Amino acid sequence: MRPPAPSPEPDQAESPASASHFRSKALATWLAVLGGTLGLHRYYLHGWRDRLAWCFPLPTLLGLAGVQRMNAFGQDDRVAWVLIPLLGLMISLAMLTAIVYGLTPDDKWAERHNPGQPARATGWLPVLGVIVALLLGASVFMGTVAFGMQHFFEWQLGKT
């Protein structure tokens, strides 16, 4: 009769990130910038079974449907008023994620996403991604707030 196999230490247990290939901070940052509204950065880091990644496409597509509705029915379409800010918030969330990824120190990134592997210097690619994300995210967020507040006050005036 064999004794039971010892359970691995928490530090030695394989996580989804360590089970396969190296996770690049630069690539994760740029995936968040370019496809973050669809959750591409989460699929890259955590795989296709990541439940949170599957929460990204629906609000993004609803926001795009709002843009299409406004193009088709004009600025008085109240459904578009509700849907368009979803797109702005998803873009802002993706850009904030890119900023967090890009500004994470290399050793912390390696510890979290590449356990058991040495930290690699990432260079300027994540920094450039952070710059783009900051410009785009701030612009979209301010536009979303302005759009939402304008239509909220127009709706309030229309009620009286």
C-alpha positions in Angstrom: 0.0 0.0 0.0 1.4 3.4 -1.0 1.2 6.4 1.2 -0.8 9.3 -0.2 1.2 11.8 -2.3 2.1 15.0 -0.5 0.0 18.0 -1.6 2.1 20.7 -3.2 2.9 23.8 -1.3 0.8 26.9 -2.1 3.9 28.4 -3.8 4.5 25.3 -5.9 0.9 24.8 -7.1 0.5 25.4 -10.8 -1.6 28.4 -11.6 -3.1 29.0 -15.1 -0.4 31.5 -15.8 2.4 29.1 -15.0 0.9 26.1 -16.7 1.6 27.4 -20.2 3.8 30.1 -21.7 5.3 33.4 -20.6 2.9 36.3 -20.2 4.3 39.5 -21.6 3.5 42.7 -19.9 3.9 44.7 -23.1 1.6 42.5 -25.0 -1.0 42.5 -22.2 -0.9 46.3 -22.1 -1.4 46.7 -25.8 -4.1 44.1 -25.9 -5.9 46.1 -23.3 -5.5 49.3 -25.4 -6.5 47.7 -28.7 -9.0 45.0 -27.7 -9.7 45.6 -24.0 -13.3 46.4 -24.6 -13.8 42.8 -25.7 -11.6 41.4 -22.9 -8.7 40.3 -25.1 -6.2 41.1 -22.3 -8.1 38.8 -19.9 -8.2 36.0 -22.4 -4.5 36.4 -22.9 -3.6 36.4 -19.2 -6.2 34.0 -17.8 -7.5 31.8 -20.8 -10.8 31.3 -22.4 -12.4 30.0 -19.2 -12.0 33.3 -17.4 -15.6 34.3 -16.5 -14.8 38.0 -16.1 -13.4 38.2 -19.6 -16.8 37.0 -20.9 -18.4 40.1 -19.2 -16.7 42.5 -21.5 -18.2 41.9 -25.0 -21.9 42.4 -24.1 -21.8 46.0 -22.8 -19.4 46.9 -25.6 -21.7 45.5 -28.2 -24.7 47.2 -26.5 -22.8 50.5 -26.7 -22.1 50.0 -30.3 -25.8 49.2 -30.9 -26.6 52.6 -29.2 -24.2 54.3 -31.7 -26.0 52.6 -34.6 -29.4 53.6 -33.2 -28.3 57.2 -32.9 -27.1 57.2 -36.5 -30.4 55.6 -37.6 -32.9 57.5 -35.4 -31.1 60.7 -34.5 -30.2 62.4 -31.2 -33.7 62.1 -29.7 -33.5 58.3 -29.4 -33.6 57.7 -25.6 -32.5 54.1 -25.9 -29.3 55.3 -27.5 -28.9 57.8 -24.6 -28.7 54.8 -22.3 -26.6 52.5 -24.5 -23.9 54.9 -25.7 -22.4 55.6 -22.2 -21.9 51.8 -21.8 -19.4 51.9 -24.7 -17.6 54.9 -23.2 -17.4 53.2 -19.8 -16.0 50.0 -21.4 -13.4 51.9 -23.3 -12.4 53.8 -20.1 -12.2 50.6 -18.2 -10.0 49.0 -20.8 -7.7 52.0 -20.8 -7.5 52.0 -17.0 -6.6 48.4 -17.2 -3.8 49.1 -19.7 -2.5 51.8 -17.5 -2.4 49.5 -14.5 -0.7 46.7 -16.5 1.9 49.0 -18.0 2.8 50.6 -14.7 3.1 47.4 -12.8 6.8 46.8 -11.8 8.4 44.0 -13.7 9.1 41.9 -10.6 5.5 42.2 -9.4 4.3 41.3 -12.9 6.6 38.2 -13.0 5.4 37.2 -9.5 1.8 37.4 -10.4 1.7 36.2 -14.1 4.9 34.2 -14.5 5.5 32.5 -11.2 8.8 30.6 -10.9 10.3 32.6 -13.8 12.7 35.5 -13.5 11.5 39.0 -14.1 12.2 40.3 -17.6 12.9 43.9 -18.4 10.0 45.2 -20.6 11.5 48.4 -22.0 9.4 51.2 -23.5 6.5 49.3 -25.1 4.3 49.2 -22.0 5.1 52.9 -21.3 4.0 53.8 -24.8 0.9 51.8 -24.2 0.2 53.7 -21.0 0.6 57.0 -22.8 -1.9 56.0 -25.5 -4.3 54.6 -22.9 -4.1 57.8 -20.8 -4.8 60.0 -23.8 -7.6 57.9 -25.1 -9.1 56.9 -21.8 -9.2 60.5 -20.4 -10.8 61.8 -23.6 -13.4 59.1 -23.8 -14.3 59.2 -20.1 -14.7 63.0 -20.2 -16.8 62.7 -23.4 -19.0 60.0 -21.8 -19.6 62.1 -18.7 -20.5 65.1 -20.8 -22.8 63.1 -23.1 -24.5 61.4 -20.1 -25.0 64.6 -18.2 -26.3 66.5 -21.2 -28.9 63.9 -22.0 -29.8 63.5 -18.3 -30.6 67.2 -18.0 -32.5 67.2 -21.4 -34.6 64.3 -20.1 -35.2 66.2 -16.8 -36.3 69.3 -18.7 -38.6 67.1 -20.9 -40.4 65.7 -17.9 -41.7 69.1 -16.8 
